């Protein structure tokens, strides 16, 4: 039922697996993403869809969407997936793609949210789970959780811990609805 896209370590994927959510496939844009190892360790089918194997992002996204559909995916979760999805992919999963982001959107969208929050000198940042649209972290917010910036030395760790609680909770509610 759930397909997860990840580009890196896969700690949010691990949180979903630990929550025993019905993950039927995990895909990445990077063959060296540790998330793929986590999925294989849980006996979840995996695949890599690198840009170098396709003429453009749209074609890559169509092939990836087809693979996910073949594995029964109805809800796509972006868990540290570092590519914007193209319209052909979004059209295949309308209103069924969720992302977790390390800030209180609309503040600090993009790949450097934690660094941007620190540079802005805010007292509080957090985690947002939101629907994915064609923009960069612009989809409708599903739920947010605040995280105090101080102590700065542990901010990233505390944000990850909040992601690992919030994302499985939201996904469980979405699939139960």
N, C-alpha and C positions, 0 to 999 in steps of 0.2 A: 504494500500500500504506500509506504513512504520511500522516496528516493532522496538520497543525500548527496549534495555536491560539495566537495572540499578540495582545497588547494595545498594544504599544509599538514600540520601535526595531527589534526583530527580530534582535539580534546572535546569539542562540542559533539562530534559524532559519538565519541565514547560515552558522553553523558546520555545521549539518546539510547545507545545500546544498553547501558547500565539500567536505564529506566524501562527496559524491556518493551520498547515501542516496536511496532511491526515494520522494520526496515527491510525492504526487498531488494534494494540495489544501492551501490555507492559508486559515484563517478568522480573523476578528477580531470583537470587539465594538465596535471603534472604526473608523470609516471613514478617519480620519486616521493610523492606525497605519503607521509607516514599514515595518513588516514586510510589509505588502501590496505596497509598491513593490519590496521585495527579491524577493518571490515572482514578481511580474509580470516583473521583469527576468530571472528564470530560467525564464520561460514556464510557471509553475505556476498553475493556476486559483485564483482568489481570490474571497472573498465576505465581506460584512460582515453581522453579525447583531446589530443594536443593539436594546437593550431597548425603545426608543421605538417600534419597529415591531411589537411583540407585546404581547398583553394581560398576560403574566407571563413569568417566567424559564423555567418549565417548557415553555411553548409555544415560546419562542425556542430552547431547547435541543433540543426535538424537531425543529424545522425545520432547525437546524444539523446534527443527527445524520443526518437524511435526506439533506441535501446532501453530507455527507462520505461516506456509504455509496454515493451515486450516483457518487462519484468513486473508488470502489474502496478506500476507507480501511478498514484492518483494525486499525491501531495508531494511537492518538491521542497526540500529544506536546504537552504544555503548555509553551510556551517563552515565559515572561513573560505568561501569560494571567491577567488580574487579576480574574476572576470565579470564584466557586465554581460547579461544575457541579451540576445538579440530578439527582435520582434517575432521571428519564426518560432523560437522556443517559447516565448511568452504566450503566443497564440495557441500552442499545443496544450498548455496547462493554465487556462484562464482562471484567474482568482484562486490559484492553487499553488503559489510559490511564496515561501516565507523565508525571511532572512533574519539573522541575529547580528546586531551591530553594537560595538562598544562605545556608545555615547547616548545621550538623551536627545534623539533626533527631534527637531531638525538641526540642532546644534552639532557641529563637527561631523558632517558626512565624509565619506571617502576612506581611504586606506590608512590614514594616519590619525585617527580620531583621538587616541589617548595622548599622543604627542601634541596635537592641536589643542586639546583641553588644557594641558599643562602650560603651553605657550600663552594661552589666553588668560591664565591666572584665575580660573573659576574655582569656586569652593567645592562644587559638586558636579559630577558627571554621572555616568551610569550605563545601562544596557537597554536597548530597544529591540523588541521583536516586531517586525513589520511585514506587510504584504509587499511583494516586489512588483514594480512597474518598470517602464522604460528608462526612468531616471536613475541617478546615483543616490541611493538611500532616500528616495522621495515617496515611497509608497505609504499607504495609510498605516498608522501605528496600531498594533494589536495590544501590546502591553509594554510598560517601561518599569525599570527598577533603578532608583537612585543609588549612587555609590559616592561617599565623600572622597575628595581628592587626597586629603591627609589621612594617614602618613603616605607621602609620595612614594617611598621606597617599596611599598606593597600594593600600590594602586593597580598595576597590571594583574597581579595575582588575585586581588579582590574582584576586579571586573570579570576575570575568567570564572571565578567561583560563582558569581552572580549569573553569568551566562549559563553555567552548567545546571543551575537550579531553574532559571526562568524558561529557557528554551524547551526542555522536556515537559514542563508544566503546561505551557501554551500549546505545544503539539498534541499532548494528550487530550486537552479540551477541544481542539479543532477536529480531531478524528472521532471524538465521541459525539460531536454535534450532528 
